[in-house]
């Protein structure tokens, strides 16, 4: 029979890392949400530009769509993998 061992309490380093990992997860979610929101806003402006035959709105919509797409793709490509 093995002796019963109590789990050691997490030290300050483990608590700091847990906080850091939590902060990274929140930032990850925010960056993805902002990129997605910018892309959706770009689609709305693009469709508005086509509906009203407004070249300025089409141009702005395409810029916003591409900026949102770029933000999501770049972040996904270069962000560390978290589980």
Residue frames relative to the residue before (quaternion, step in Angstrom):
aa qw qx qy qz dx dy dz
X 1.0000 0.0000 0.0000 0.0000 0.00 0.00 0.00
X 0.3671 -0.7416 0.5217 0.2074 3.55 -0.86 1.04
X 0.4934 -0.6453 0.4803 0.3310 3.57 -1.04 0.66
X 0.4853 -0.6599 0.4995 0.2819 3.55 -1.11 0.76
X 0.1005 -0.7895 0.6040 0.0421 3.55 -0.85 1.00
X 0.3806 -0.6963 0.5596 0.2390 3.51 -1.02 0.82
X 0.4860 -0.6324 0.5118 0.3193 3.52 -1.13 0.66
X 0.4556 -0.6708 0.5110 0.2851 3.54 -1.01 0.82
X 0.5040 -0.6262 0.4942 0.3312 3.55 -1.10 0.66
X 0.5166 -0.6375 0.4544 0.3469 3.57 -0.99 0.73
X 0.4035 -0.7177 0.5199 0.2274 3.52 -0.99 0.87
X 0.7287 -0.4255 0.2922 0.4502 3.57 -1.27 0.00
X 0.6074 0.5603 -0.3684 0.4259 3.60 1.08 -0.61
X 0.6664 0.4975 -0.3059 0.4635 3.58 0.94 -0.86
X 0.6468 0.5091 -0.3223 0.4675 3.58 1.03 -0.76
X 0.6418 0.5204 -0.3220 0.4622 3.58 1.02 -0.79
X 0.6639 0.4965 -0.3059 0.4681 3.56 0.96 -0.83
X 0.6228 0.5294 -0.3448 0.4615 3.59 1.03 -0.71
X 0.6477 0.5038 -0.3120 0.4789 3.58 1.00 -0.83
X 0.6487 0.5217 -0.3097 0.4594 3.58 0.95 -0.90
X 0.6702 0.4907 -0.2988 0.4699 3.59 0.89 -0.90
X 0.6288 0.5222 -0.3288 0.4731 3.58 1.07 -0.73
X 0.6562 0.5077 -0.3093 0.4646 3.59 0.95 -0.86
X 0.6406 0.5195 -0.3243 0.4632 3.59 0.98 -0.79
X 0.6422 0.5226 -0.3224 0.4589 3.58 0.99 -0.82
X 0.6479 0.5064 -0.3138 0.4747 3.60 0.98 -0.84
X 0.6647 0.4934 -0.3077 0.4690 3.61 0.91 -0.87
X 0.6061 0.5524 -0.3439 0.4574 3.57 1.04 -0.75
X 0.6718 0.4959 -0.2860 0.4701 3.57 0.90 -0.96
X 0.6620 0.5127 -0.3091 0.4510 3.59 0.94 -0.85
X 0.6634 0.5022 -0.3161 0.4559 3.60 0.89 -0.87
X 0.6591 0.4941 -0.3096 0.4750 3.59 0.94 -0.86
X 0.6614 0.5056 -0.3107 0.4587 3.60 0.95 -0.87
X 0.6649 0.4930 -0.3134 0.4653 3.61 0.93 -0.81
X 0.6506 0.5066 -0.3192 0.4672 3.59 0.96 -0.78
X 0.6574 0.4998 -0.3049 0.4744 3.56 0.97 -0.85
X 0.6536 0.5161 -0.3114 0.4576 3.58 0.94 -0.87
X 0.6471 0.5086 -0.3163 0.4718 3.57 0.99 -0.81
X 0.6446 0.5197 -0.3164 0.4629 3.58 1.02 -0.76
X 0.6536 0.4992 -0.3114 0.4760 3.59 0.96 -0.85
X 0.6350 0.5181 -0.3243 0.4724 3.58 0.97 -0.84
X 0.6352 0.5292 -0.3239 0.4600 3.58 1.04 -0.75
X 0.6389 0.5142 -0.3260 0.4703 3.59 0.99 -0.80
X 0.6422 0.5180 -0.3256 0.4617 3.59 0.95 -0.86
X 0.6750 0.4791 -0.2987 0.4750 3.61 0.89 -0.87
X 0.6318 0.5334 -0.3313 0.4544 3.56 1.03 -0.78
X 0.6798 0.4710 -0.2903 0.4815 3.59 0.89 -0.89
X 0.6173 0.5321 -0.3413 0.4684 3.58 1.07 -0.70
X 0.6513 0.5174 -0.3114 0.4595 3.57 1.00 -0.80
X 0.6625 0.4774 -0.3106 0.4864 3.59 1.01 -0.74
X 0.6588 0.5266 -0.3144 0.4357 3.59 1.00 -0.80
X 0.7694 0.3310 -0.1729 0.5183 3.58 0.99 -0.82
X 0.3751 -0.7360 0.4692 0.3123 3.58 1.32 0.06
X 0.3750 0.7128 -0.4823 0.3445 3.53 0.91 1.06
X 0.3111 -0.7884 0.4964 0.1878 3.61 -0.27 1.19
X 0.6075 0.5648 -0.3560 0.4304 3.60 1.10 -0.62
X 0.6762 0.4762 -0.2917 0.4806 3.58 0.95 -0.86
X 0.6147 0.5377 -0.3480 0.4604 3.60 1.07 -0.69
X 0.6627 0.5073 -0.3020 0.4607 3.56 0.93 -0.91
X 0.6713 0.4895 -0.2925 0.4736 3.58 0.89 -0.95
X 0.6453 0.5282 -0.3189 0.4503 3.58 0.96 -0.80
X 0.6633 0.4933 -0.3065 0.4720 3.56 0.95 -0.84
X 0.6293 0.5280 -0.3349 0.4615 3.60 1.01 -0.75
X 0.6790 0.4832 -0.2925 0.4690 3.58 0.90 -0.92
X 0.6330 0.5326 -0.3288 0.4556 3.58 0.98 -0.82
X 0.6956 0.4650 -0.2754 0.4733 3.57 0.87 -0.94
X 0.6304 0.5249 -0.3392 0.4605 3.62 1.05 -0.70
X 0.6579 0.5003 -0.3113 0.4690 3.58 0.95 -0.81
X 0.6466 0.5139 -0.3062 0.4734 3.55 0.98 -0.89
X 0.6508 0.5257 -0.3054 0.4547 3.56 0.96 -0.91
X 0.6478 0.5274 -0.3249 0.4435 3.60 0.91 -0.89
X 0.6850 0.4791 -0.2901 0.4660 3.57 0.86 -0.94
X 0.6873 0.4881 -0.2983 0.4476 3.60 0.82 -0.94
X 0.6704 0.4879 -0.3096 0.4654 3.59 0.86 -0.89
X 0.6656 0.4918 -0.3236 0.4587 3.59 0.88 -0.83
X 0.6480 0.5081 -0.3237 0.4660 3.59 0.94 -0.83
X 0.6724 0.5178 -0.2995 0.4360 3.57 1.00 -0.82
X 0.8197 0.2958 -0.1234 0.4748 3.58 0.84 -0.94
X 0.5383 0.6203 -0.4238 0.3819 3.60 1.19 -0.05
X 0.5244 -0.6196 0.4682 0.3490 3.59 -1.11 0.62
X 0.4904 -0.6576 0.4872 0.2995 3.54 -1.12 0.62
X 0.0634 -0.7865 0.6143 0.0032 3.57 -0.78 1.11
X 0.2871 -0.7512 0.5706 0.1665 3.55 -1.10 0.72
